Amino acid sequence: MPHAEIKYSSDLNINAPAILADIEATILNHDNSAGACKGRAWPVEQFHHTHIIINVSLLPKAHRDAAFLQDLLDDLERKIKARIAQPCAFSLELTFSGPAYVTNMHSGHT
Protein backbone atom coordinates (compact mmCIF):
# COMPACT_ATOMS: atom_id res chain seq x y z
CA MET A 1 0.00 0.00 0.00
CA PRO A 2 1.80 3.16 -1.19
CA HIS A 3 1.80 6.44 0.72
CA ALA A 4 1.88 9.96 -0.70
CA GLU A 5 2.49 13.17 1.22
CA ILE A 6 2.23 16.65 -0.21
CA LYS A 7 3.56 19.72 1.59
CA TYR A 8 3.04 23.03 -0.17
CA SER A 9 3.18 26.77 0.35
CA SER A 10 -0.21 28.14 1.28
CA ASP A 11 0.01 30.69 -1.56
CA LEU A 12 -0.33 27.84 -4.09
CA ASN A 13 -3.88 27.29 -5.26
CA ILE A 14 -3.90 23.52 -5.79
CA ASN A 15 -6.47 20.75 -5.63
CA ALA A 16 -4.63 18.36 -3.30
CA PRO A 17 -7.30 15.61 -3.37
CA ALA A 18 -7.15 15.57 -7.18
CA ILE A 19 -3.34 15.35 -7.11
CA LEU A 20 -3.50 12.50 -4.60
CA ALA A 21 -6.02 10.68 -6.81
CA ASP A 22 -3.72 11.19 -9.82
CA ILE A 23 -0.79 9.78 -7.85
CA GLU A 24 -2.80 6.67 -6.96
CA ALA A 25 -4.04 6.18 -10.54
CA THR A 26 -0.53 6.65 -11.95
CA ILE A 27 1.00 4.13 -9.56
CA LEU A 28 -1.75 1.62 -10.42
CA ASN A 29 -1.17 2.24 -14.12
CA HIS A 30 2.48 1.24 -13.64
CA ASP A 31 1.79 -1.56 -11.16
CA ASN A 32 -1.79 -2.79 -10.83
CA SER A 33 -0.84 -4.85 -7.75
CA ALA A 34 0.10 -1.73 -5.74
CA GLY A 35 -3.28 -1.25 -4.08
CA ALA A 36 -4.75 1.96 -2.73
CA CYS A 37 -2.39 4.86 -2.10
CA LYS A 38 -2.94 6.51 1.26
CA GLY A 39 -2.36 10.23 0.96
CA ARG A 40 -2.32 13.46 2.93
CA ALA A 41 -1.58 17.06 2.11
CA TRP A 42 -0.53 20.01 4.21
CA PRO A 43 -0.61 23.64 3.15
CA VAL A 44 2.15 25.43 5.06
CA GLU A 45 1.45 28.97 6.27
CA GLN A 46 5.04 29.87 7.08
CA PHE A 47 7.50 29.28 4.26
CA HIS A 48 10.43 30.72 2.34
CA HIS A 49 9.85 30.66 -1.44
CA THR A 50 6.76 29.20 -3.05
CA HIS A 51 7.15 25.45 -3.37
CA ILE A 52 5.57 22.01 -3.38
CA ILE A 53 7.22 18.84 -2.08
CA ILE A 54 5.74 15.42 -2.85
CA ASN A 55 7.04 12.21 -1.25
CA VAL A 56 5.76 8.84 -2.45
CA SER A 57 6.75 5.69 -0.58
CA LEU A 58 6.38 2.19 -2.02
CA LEU A 59 7.13 -1.29 -0.74
CA PRO A 60 10.23 -2.77 -2.35
CA LYS A 61 9.42 -5.50 -4.87
CA ALA A 62 11.60 -7.26 -7.44
CA HIS A 63 9.88 -5.67 -10.44
CA ARG A 64 10.27 -2.14 -9.03
CA ASP A 65 13.74 -1.66 -10.45
CA ALA A 66 15.54 1.51 -11.59
CA ALA A 67 13.71 1.58 -14.94
CA PHE A 68 10.34 1.19 -13.20
CA LEU A 69 11.16 4.02 -10.80
CA GLN A 70 12.31 6.36 -13.57
CA ASP A 71 9.19 5.70 -15.68
CA LEU A 72 6.94 6.22 -12.65
CA LEU A 73 8.82 9.36 -11.60
CA ASP A 74 8.54 10.88 -15.10
CA ASP A 75 4.83 10.07 -15.34
CA LEU A 76 4.06 11.41 -11.85
CA GLU A 77 5.98 14.62 -12.49
CA ARG A 78 4.11 15.27 -15.73
CA LYS A 79 0.67 14.58 -14.23
CA ILE A 80 1.25 16.54 -11.02
CA LYS A 81 2.68 19.57 -12.81
CA ALA A 82 -0.36 19.59 -15.11
CA ARG A 83 -2.45 20.39 -12.01
CA ILE A 84 -0.29 23.33 -10.83
CA ALA A 85 -1.05 26.59 -12.63
CA GLN A 86 1.33 28.83 -10.67
CA PRO A 87 5.12 28.96 -10.90
CA CYS A 88 6.83 27.32 -7.93
CA ALA A 89 9.79 25.22 -6.89
CA PHE A 90 8.90 21.56 -7.41
CA SER A 91 10.29 18.50 -5.60
CA LEU A 92 9.18 14.90 -6.05
CA GLU A 93 10.76 11.87 -4.40
CA LEU A 94 10.05 8.15 -4.69
CA THR A 95 11.32 6.03 -1.82
CA PHE A 96 11.01 2.46 -0.60
CA SER A 97 9.77 1.57 2.87
CA GLY A 98 12.49 0.01 5.00
CA PRO A 99 12.71 -3.54 6.36
CA ALA A 100 11.30 -2.50 9.76
CA TYR A 101 7.97 -1.34 8.35
CA VAL A 102 4.50 -2.76 9.03
CA THR A 103 1.43 -2.06 6.96
CA ASN A 104 -1.97 -3.67 7.51
CA MET A 105 -5.50 -2.79 8.57
CA HIS A 106 -6.63 -2.12 12.14
CA SER A 107 -10.23 -3.12 12.84
CA GLY A 108 -10.63 -1.03 15.97
CA HIS A 109 -11.13 -2.08 19.57
CA THR A 110 -13.41 -5.03 20.24
Buried (B, 14 or more C-beta within 10 A) or exposed (E): BBBBBBBBBEEBEBEBEEBBEBBBEBBBEBBEEBBEBBBEBEBBEEBEEBBBBBBBBBBEEEEBEEEBBEEBBEBBBEBBEEEBEEEBEBEBEBEEBEEEEEEEEEEEEE
